[in-house]
Amino acid sequence: MAAAETVKNTVEQFTAASNVAFKDGVEKTLAALNEANSHSKKNLEAVVASVTAATKGAEALGAQAMAFSKTAFDNQVTAAKSLAGAKSLQEVIELQTAFAKSALEAYMAQVGTMSETVSASMKDSVKPLNERVTAMVERMQAAR
């Protein structure tokens, strides 16, 4: 009977240890899945934020281009009217030179403004993605 009792105790201990190990394994797996889901959600949120920032940048760029085009067209019409009213060849040359200079200056200013908009848009759209990469690198380094 002592041997049977010993076997029974051993089986009970083994069963209890197996149950604890299984429960711990399930809890660790669920915790890992929850963490993975959390990271996936944060990654998706970062992509959405990035696309939103890029869209806003594209909208701002489009609005700037439209405003510049309208202003340039209005300036061209005004210049054409001035040229049509010129009384001499010298006046035509002066008016054309002044228009060309102001058009070039306006164009260069617009290129600068649009470059700043593109640069800001790129920074804003890449920022959330960079933050996720940084978080992933930190997580991997912490896991070592």
Disulfide bonds with the S-S distance in Angstrom:
none
